[in-house]
Amino acid sequence: MKKQRCSEKINLFDLLSEEIVFIILDCLNTNPFDKKSFSLVCKSFYITESKHRKKLKPLRQEHLPAVLIRYSNTTHLDLSLCPRINDHSLFAISKITSFTLQSIDLSRSWGFSSSGLLSLTLSCKNLKEIDISNAVSLKDAGAAALAEAKNLEKLWMGRCKMVTDMGVGCIAVGCKNLKLISLKWCLGVGDLGVGLIAVKCKEIRSLDLSYLPITNKCLPSILKLQHLEDLILEGCFGIDDCSLAALKHGCKSLKVLDMSSCQNISHLGLSSLTSSIGGLQQLTLAHGSPVTLSIANGLKKLSMLQSIKLDGSVVTRAGLKAIGDWCVSLKELSLSKCDGVTDEGLSYVATKHRDLRKLDITCCRKISDVSITHVTSSCTGLTSLRMESCTLVPREAFVLIGQRCRFLEELDLTDNEIDDEGLKSISRCSKLSVLKLGICLNITDEGLAHVGMCCSKLKELDLYRCVGIMDSGILTIACGCPDLEMINIAYLKDITDSSLLSLSKCSRLNTFESRGCPLITSLGLAAIAVGCKQLIKLDIKWCHNINDVGMLPLAHFSQNLRQINLSYTSVTDVGLLSLASISCLQNMTILHVKGLSPNGLAAALLACGGITKVKLQAAFKQLLPQPLIDHLQARGCVFQWRNKVFQAELDPKSWKLLLEDTVP
């Protein structure tokens, strides 16, 4: 009896080493609340979980010191959800994490100065990664502060528009271990700054110079970088054929090259590529010069090429056929919104490049079943097929996709003529995780039932304006796809609470879009709130029967919710104020909600401590106290004022006809 009592007092977890408990914690990544629950069991679990966590993504800057003290082993700090980070916050981070911090993300934060950055870089000697993108007020003094991070390997500075060559020069001199730097949209940086990076930072592997006012002056230095693998020159209008001639002198290591929107490059410049970068694996020429026979022939010597993206370009028949004649075997081809893609050209490419894994023919409006026949018979190993708005493809052709392309994981059939027979065939693709069927007006519950029964790995399903889908179709999806994370049932007029009750069993659901579903009520929303505790994004616009009764369970159970659209609902001040208890809530759209008063709206906004973006009717701008608006903006909240007039919804078929009239 005594032995039994002694054994009851022993905590078996105490017999496990800390390393074993850490391995257990590594497995608790599915639900963000699991580790929190673990830490609340007892004091020892609390301490163990604190030691284990290395990555933090806090919501509020005011809690930073306490959080960092608890999680003393933090190596990666993501502050992208904290819009307002001032120097005091950076001082605290510098002091508390001086020995551990290796990575910090400030890409969505503002309010700090060069002093805060200097404290961070001087104290945290182990910093290897800094993302300071969108710091539009950062000047050269801030760049000089970044230069003190002597061990820095990765630096993102996108849209730091006030930084000049002088600031980048400081970084080049101070951060000689850099392997990646992004200067995208740093409009004050030119040939001098980029040249200094190339000369001083010999270890560079990845260089993003998108939309910089550079010319051929800095290219020779860049192309001498012996380890450069990834070069992005998107929107560099100063780069021309003469610039690319410099490629003959180096860059044997280059694997990825993006020259999208470089309008001044012709086949003469591209032909220079083949002489020195034979190891190139991925080439992007989107929105550039027309893809003619000359351009395609100029690239055929790229013997290692696996991926080419020509999105938004004019593609000639001869150019596309020349791509088909390349001796390489492409794995990825993107022709999204390319004018000039025909059955003849696409069919020829498909028969020649049988190892294609990814094909994007979005908005290739001239292709028909002829292309689909050749693609499906030749490229049976496809894992991703995007063919939105291929409106000339008849419904019979979609049966071929399921019959022949069984390895598909992603399939986008938005705005196509697919019907239930096509869906039945596609359900054979048992590996499907992403299926987009928006504006497919010929499908019904019968076809969707096959997807629900056979595609158990489905994570994302888009049924936007699929007017033939009703509750029974959603039920089969909910029962057969337990790992569903995102579903869009917007403007399915016949959907009721029954669908929401069935979807509430999908516990991993994080994105739920149900705008324009007039029959769903607060009862259905309550079921989603209770069952889908990982919900992050919710759109219930035009759901007139959802009111405060639906907001209360949402406020209690959906503590992960970050974004909500309440426009045209029946929510009042009481319901909106209840949402303030959701600490994660950051983004709200509230247009034409008749039950809201200025005082109720003001109280709710003030109580939502983490709110960063609010879209409101412009009339409220005069009704809300200006000091309140100023206070919220100082906290990091951005207001978007809309003069949108109340509109009745169009019938789905009328809406599609209107859309087709606007498409050239």
Secondary structure, DSSP 8 states (H G I E B T S, - for coil): -HHHHHHHH--GGGGS-HHHHHHHHHT--SSTTHHHHHHTS-HHHHHHHHHH--EE--S-GGGHHHHHHHSTT--EEE-TT-SB--HHHHHHHHHHSTTT--EEE-TT-BS--HHHHHHHHHH-TT--EEE-TT-TT--HHHHHHHTT-TT--EEE-TT-TT--HHHHHHHHHH-TT-SEEE-TT-TT--HHHHHHHHHH-TT--EEE-TT----TTSHHHHTT-TT--EEE-TT-TT--HHHHGGGGG--TT--EEE-TT-TT--HHHHHGGGGT-TT--EEE-TT-S-B-HHHHHHTTT-TT--EEE-TT-BB-HHHHHHHHT-SS--SEEE-TT-BT--HHHHHHHHHH-TT--EEE-TT-TT--HHHHHHHHHH-TT-SEEE-TT-TTS-GGGHHHHHHH-TT-SEEE--S---BHHHHHHHTT-TT--EEE-TT-TB--HHHHHHHHHH-TT--EEE-TT-TT--HHHHHHHHHH-TT--EEE-TT-TT--HHHHHHHTT-TT--EEE-TT-TT--HHHHHHHHHH-TT--EEE-TT-TT--HHHHHHHHHH-TT--EEE-TTS--BHHHHHHGGG-TT--EEEE-S-TB--HHHHHHHHHH-TT--EEEEETTHHHHS-HHHHHHHHHTT-EEEEE---------HHHHHHHHHHH--
